[in-house]
Amino acid sequence: MIALVYLFLFPMSFCQWAYFKTVGLLPASVAAIGTLMVPVIGVYSSHLILDENVGLSDLLALLLVLSALVLVIPAWRASRRLPAG
């Protein structure tokens, strides 16, 4: 019970606050791109901290997420540029 109370009060509450603060400060498209990095950080953190195995399917999924970021970020940056003149 103590662990559930802790999980509710600290990590869940803080993460919800941080996410909504980020969405409030940045455009939704930027916040959405940032949330795509959450699984990547989670998988590699669990590998480093907990020594969990990272399988081929995990690597393929992370590669697809990173390739989506590589495809989306330049298009987003190009749309943010102001027209010359």
OpenMM code with the backbone's topology and positions (N, CA, C; nanometers):
from openmm import Vec3, app, unit

residues = "MET ILE ALA LEU VAL TYR LEU PHE LEU PHE PRO MET SER PHE CYS GLN TRP ALA TYR PHE LYS THR VAL GLY LEU LEU PRO ALA SER VAL ALA ALA ILE GLY THR LEU MET VAL PRO VAL ILE GLY VAL TYR SER SER HIS LEU ILE LEU ASP GLU ASN VAL GLY LEU SER ASP LEU LEU ALA LEU LEU LEU VAL LEU SER ALA LEU VAL LEU VAL ILE PRO ALA TRP ARG ALA SER ARG ARG LEU PRO ALA GLY".split()
positions = [
    Vec3(0.0820, -0.1196, 0.0000),
    Vec3(0.0000, 0.0000, 0.0000),
    Vec3(0.0867, 0.1264, 0.0000),
    Vec3(0.1951, 0.1204, 0.0765),
    Vec3(0.2850, 0.2360, 0.0824),
    Vec3(0.3460, 0.2617, -0.0555),
    Vec3(0.3812, 0.1555, -0.1272),
    Vec3(0.4391, 0.1715, -0.2608),
    Vec3(0.3379, 0.2332, -0.3561),
    Vec3(0.2114, 0.1933, -0.3485),
    Vec3(0.1089, 0.2523, -0.4358),
    Vec3(0.0883, 0.4002, -0.4053),
    Vec3(0.0857, 0.4344, -0.2772),
    Vec3(0.0709, 0.5756, -0.2398),
    Vec3(0.1894, 0.6556, -0.2914),
    Vec3(0.3091, 0.6007, -0.2742),
    Vec3(0.4293, 0.6687, -0.3238),
    Vec3(0.4220, 0.6874, -0.4753),
    Vec3(0.3850, 0.5793, -0.5484),
    Vec3(0.3776, 0.5883, -0.6944),
    Vec3(0.2753, 0.6902, -0.7400),
    Vec3(0.1653, 0.7002, -0.6684),
    Vec3(0.0637, 0.7971, -0.7071),
    Vec3(0.1079, 0.9392, -0.6768),
    Vec3(0.1655, 0.9596, -0.5611),
    Vec3(0.1979, 1.0958, -0.5194),
    Vec3(0.3188, 1.1542, -0.5917),
    Vec3(0.4212, 1.0769, -0.6089),
    Vec3(0.5438, 1.1349, -0.6614),
    Vec3(0.5628, 1.1154, -0.8115),
    Vec3(0.5928, 0.9969, -0.8606),
    Vec3(0.6220, 0.9866, -1.0039),
    Vec3(0.5027, 1.0214, -1.0934),
    Vec3(0.3848, 0.9691, -1.0617),
    Vec3(0.2696, 0.9942, -1.1491),
    Vec3(0.2286, 1.1413, -1.1461),
    Vec3(0.2214, 1.1977, -1.0281),
    Vec3(0.1816, 1.3384, -1.0172),
    Vec3(0.2849, 1.4293, -1.0814),
    Vec3(0.4111, 1.4028, -1.0569),
    Vec3(0.5158, 1.4864, -1.1146),
    Vec3(0.5167, 1.4756, -1.2668),
    Vec3(0.5049, 1.3552, -1.3197),
    Vec3(0.5087, 1.3378, -1.4648),
    Vec3(0.3889, 1.4045, -1.5329),
    Vec3(0.2717, 1.3932, -1.4726),
    Vec3(0.1547, 1.4617, -1.5288),
    Vec3(0.1751, 1.6124, -1.5259),
    Vec3(0.2246, 1.6643, -1.4148),
    Vec3(0.2498, 1.8081, -1.4057),
    Vec3(0.3525, 1.8513, -1.5094),
    Vec3(0.4624, 1.7749, -1.5228),
    Vec3(0.5679, 1.8110, -1.6174),
    Vec3(0.5164, 1.8073, -1.7609),
    Vec3(0.4348, 1.7072, -1.7932),
    Vec3(0.3816, 1.6977, -1.9295),
    Vec3(0.2909, 1.8166, -1.9613),
    Vec3(0.1982, 1.8474, -1.8715),
    Vec3(0.1071, 1.9585, -1.8987),
    Vec3(0.1790, 2.0930, -1.8951),
    Vec3(0.2836, 2.1039, -1.8162),
    Vec3(0.3649, 2.2264, -1.8178),
    Vec3(0.4362, 2.2398, -1.9522),
    Vec3(0.4879, 2.1274, -2.0038),
    Vec3(0.5550, 2.1287, -2.1337),
    Vec3(0.4582, 2.1659, -2.2443),
    Vec3(0.3387, 2.1077, -2.2412),
    Vec3(0.2383, 2.1390, -2.3435),
    Vec3(0.1969, 2.2858, -2.3333),
    Vec3(0.1944, 2.3392, -2.2113),
    Vec3(0.1594, 2.4799, -2.1950),
    Vec3(0.2671, 2.5745, -2.2457),
    Vec3(0.3925, 2.5323, -2.2370),
    Vec3(0.5032, 2.6185, -2.2791),
    Vec3(0.5361, 2.6056, -2.4273),
    Vec3(0.5169, 2.4873, -2.4825),
    Vec3(0.5554, 2.4602, -2.6207),
    Vec3(0.4326, 2.4269, -2.7047),
    Vec3(0.4437, 2.4415, -2.8347),
    Vec3(0.3331, 2.3979, -2.9198),
    Vec3(0.3102, 2.2474, -2.9061),
    Vec3(0.1900, 2.2044, -2.9327),
    Vec3(0.1552, 2.0627, -2.9164),
    Vec3(0.2402, 1.9733, -3.0055),
    Vec3(0.2776, 2.0206, -3.1232),
    Vec3(0.3582, 1.9381, -3.2131),
    Vec3(0.4959, 1.9103, -3.1543),
    Vec3(0.5545, 2.0074, -3.0877),
    Vec3(0.6855, 1.9884, -3.0255),
    Vec3(0.6734, 1.8936, -2.9065),
    Vec3(0.5695, 1.9112, -2.8273),
    Vec3(0.5486, 1.8230, -2.7125),
    Vec3(0.5262, 1.6792, -2.7590),
    Vec3(0.4546, 1.6609, -2.8681),
    Vec3(0.4308, 1.5261, -2.9208),
    Vec3(0.5604, 1.4618, -2.9683),
    Vec3(0.6456, 1.5395, -3.0325),
    Vec3(0.7750, 1.4862, -3.0765),
    Vec3(0.8580, 1.4462, -2.9550),
    Vec3(0.8520, 1.5246, -2.8498),
    Vec3(0.9259, 1.4921, -2.7285),
    Vec3(0.8780, 1.3648, -2.6624),
    Vec3(0.7477, 1.3381, -2.6676),
    Vec3(0.6968, 1.2168, -2.6045),
    Vec3(0.7380, 1.0909, -2.6804),
    Vec3(0.7785, 1.1050, -2.8058),
    Vec3(0.8261, 0.9882, -2.8794),
    Vec3(0.9579, 0.9357, -2.8234),
    Vec3(1.0305, 1.0181, -2.7518),
    Vec3(1.1577, 0.9740, -2.6948),
    Vec3(1.1410, 0.8970, -2.5636),
    Vec3(1.0217, 0.8991, -2.5050),
    Vec3(0.9994, 0.8315, -2.3770),
    Vec3(1.0290, 0.6813, -2.3850),
    Vec3(0.9773, 0.6066, -2.4842),
    Vec3(1.0096, 0.4639, -2.4885),
    Vec3(1.1585, 0.4368, -2.5105),
    Vec3(1.2230, 0.5204, -2.5884),
    Vec3(1.3661, 0.5016, -2.6139),
    Vec3(1.4440, 0.5154, -2.4840),
    Vec3(1.4162, 0.6190, -2.4082),
    Vec3(1.4841, 0.6413, -2.2811),
    Vec3(1.4499, 0.5305, -2.1821),
    Vec3(1.3242, 0.4865, -2.1804),
    Vec3(1.2825, 0.3810, -2.0889),
    Vec3(1.3519, 0.2488, -2.1151),
    Vec3(1.3626, 0.2104, -2.2412),
    Vec3(1.4258, 0.0818, -2.2746),
    Vec3(1.5742, 0.0849, -2.2387),
    Vec3(1.6423, 0.1896, -2.2765),
    Vec3(1.7851, 0.1943, -2.2481),
    Vec3(1.8139, 0.2181, -2.1003),
    Vec3(1.7270, 0.2890, -2.0292),
    Vec3(1.7455, 0.3044, -1.8853),
    Vec3(1.7281, 0.1708, -1.8144),
    Vec3(1.6277, 0.0942, -1.8556),
    Vec3(1.6086, -0.0365, -1.7920),
    Vec3(1.7243, -0.1302, -1.8239),
    Vec3(1.7823, -0.1143, -1.9409),
    Vec3(1.8990, -0.1960, -1.9745),
    Vec3(2.0192, -0.1572, -1.8882),
    Vec3(2.0418, -0.0282, -1.8725),
    Vec3(2.1574, 0.0174, -1.7953),
    Vec3(2.1399, -0.0021, -1.6452),
    Vec3(2.0224, 0.0299, -1.5935),
    Vec3(2.0017, 0.0268, -1.4490),
    Vec3(1.9679, -0.1138, -1.3997),
    Vec3(1.8778, -0.1823, -1.4721),
    Vec3(1.8296, -0.3133, -1.4260),
    Vec3(1.8957, -0.4303, -1.4965),
    Vec3(1.9820, -0.4014, -1.5919),
    Vec3(2.0511, -0.5035, -1.6696),
    Vec3(1.9544, -0.5966, -1.7432),
    Vec3(1.8449, -0.5396, -1.7947),
    Vec3(1.7501, -0.6173, -1.8739),
    Vec3(1.8052, -0.6356, -2.0141),
    Vec3(1.7685, -0.7461, -2.0746),
    Vec3(1.8123, -0.7724, -2.2114),
    Vec3(1.7316, -0.6897, -2.3098),
    Vec3(1.7988, -0.6384, -2.4096),
    Vec3(1.7325, -0.5664, -2.5182),
    Vec3(1.7370, -0.6587, -2.6383),
    Vec3(1.6194, -0.7060, -2.6791),
    Vec3(1.6118, -0.8012, -2.7883),
    Vec3(1.6057, -0.7337, -2.9241),
    Vec3(1.6031, -0.8163, -3.0264),
    Vec3(1.5978, -0.7666, -3.1637),
    Vec3(1.4692, -0.6891, -3.1898),
    Vec3(1.3571, -0.7372, -3.1357),
    Vec3(1.2305, -0.6656, -3.1559),
    Vec3(1.2328, -0.5291, -3.0875),
    Vec3(1.2970, -0.5207, -2.9707),
    Vec3(1.3104, -0.3914, -2.9025),
    Vec3(1.3942, -0.2946, -2.9856),
    Vec3(1.5057, -0.3440, -3.0357),
    Vec3(1.5922, -0.2594, -3.1187),
    Vec3(1.5223, -0.2136, -3.2457),
    Vec3(1.4460, -0.3028, -3.3076),
    Vec3(1.3726, -0.2657, -3.4291),
    Vec3(1.2673, -0.1593, -3.3985),
    Vec3(1.1953, -0.1768, -3.2871),
    Vec3(1.0947, -0.0774, -3.2492),
    Vec3(1.1582, 0.0584, -3.2205),
    Vec3(1.2710, 0.0572, -3.1495),
    Vec3(1.3388, 0.1835, -3.1205),
    Vec3(1.3953, 0.2473, -3.2466),
    Vec3(1.4427, 0.1654, -3.3375),
    Vec3(1.4912, 0.2174, -3.4651),
    Vec3(1.3789, 0.2836, -3.5439),
    Vec3(1.2609, 0.2243, -3.5408),
    Vec3(1.1461, 0.2846, -3.6096),
    Vec3(1.1051, 0.4168, -3.5453),
    Vec3(1.1094, 0.4235, -3.4129),
    Vec3(1.0766, 0.5489, -3.3442),
    Vec3(1.1786, 0.6570, -3.3794),
    Vec3(1.3051, 0.6213, -3.3748),
    Vec3(1.4095, 0.7191, -3.4083),
    Vec3(1.4025, 0.7618, -3.5545),
    Vec3(1.3691, 0.6690, -3.6439),
    Vec3(1.3558, 0.7077, -3.7844),
    Vec3(1.2359, 0.7993, -3.8051),
    Vec3(1.1294, 0.7790, -3.7278),
    Vec3(1.0158, 0.8715, -3.7355),
    Vec3(1.0571, 1.0106, -3.6904),
    Vec3(1.1370, 1.0177, -3.5856),
    Vec3(1.1861, 1.1480, -3.5407),
    Vec3(1.2736, 1.2143, -3.6461),
    Vec3(1.3598, 1.1360, -3.7098),
    Vec3(1.4480, 1.1910, -3.8135),
    Vec3(1.3656, 1.2438, -3.9311),
    Vec3(1.2552, 1.1791, -3.9611),
    Vec3(1.1713, 1.2243, -4.0715),
    Vec3(1.0861, 1.3451, -4.0349),
    Vec3(1.0422, 1.3526, -3.9099),
    Vec3(0.9491, 1.4581, -3.8701),
    Vec3(1.0193, 1.5875, -3.8334),
    Vec3(1.1309, 1.5814, -3.7649),
    Vec3(1.1944, 1.7032, -3.7139),
    Vec3(1.2380, 1.7981, -3.8252),
    Vec3(1.3033, 1.7527, -3.9335),
    Vec3(1.3380, 1.8501, -4.0386),
    Vec3(1.2155, 1.9149, -4.1030),
    Vec3(1.1086, 1.8398, -4.1198),
    Vec3(0.9865, 1.8979, -4.1776),
    Vec3(0.9268, 2.0011, -4.0829),
    Vec3(0.9312, 1.9720, -3.9526),
    Vec3(0.8781, 2.0666, -3.8556),
    Vec3(0.9635, 2.1927, -3.8533),
    Vec3(1.0951, 2.1772, -3.8582),
    Vec3(1.1840, 2.2947, -3.8582),
    Vec3(1.1643, 2.3798, -3.9833),
    Vec3(1.1429, 2.3146, -4.0976),
    Vec3(1.1230, 2.3889, -4.2220),
    Vec3(0.9922, 2.4667, -4.2161),
    Vec3(0.8897, 2.4119, -4.1546),
    Vec3(0.7620, 2.4818, -4.1468),
    Vec3(0.7662, 2.5981, -4.0486),
    Vec3(0.8632, 2.5982, -3.9571),
    Vec3(0.8747, 2.7043, -3.8581),
    Vec3(0.9511, 2.8256, -3.9114),
    Vec3(1.0233, 2.8094, -4.0219),
    Vec3(1.1013, 2.9210, -4.0758),
    Vec3(1.0087, 3.0282, -4.1319),
    Vec3(1.0476, 3.1487, -4.1081),
    Vec3(0.9707, 3.2603, -4.1620),
    Vec3(1.0063, 3.2826, -4.3082),
    Vec3(0.9081, 3.3203, -4.3885),
    Vec3(0.9400, 3.3480, -4.5286),
    Vec3(1.0305, 3.4696, -4.5420),
    Vec3(1.1206, 3.4640, -4.6381),
    Vec3(1.2129, 3.5762, -4.6616),
    Vec3(1.1377, 3.6924, -4.7251),
    Vec3(1.1743, 3.8093, -4.6804),
    Vec3(1.1147, 3.9237, -4.7466),
    Vec3(1.0461, 4.0088, -4.6552),
] * unit.nanometer
topology = app.Topology()
chain = topology.addChain("A")
for resn in residues:
    res = topology.addResidue(resn, chain)
    for name in ("N", "CA", "C"):
        topology.addAtom(name, app.Element.getBySymbol(name[0]), res)
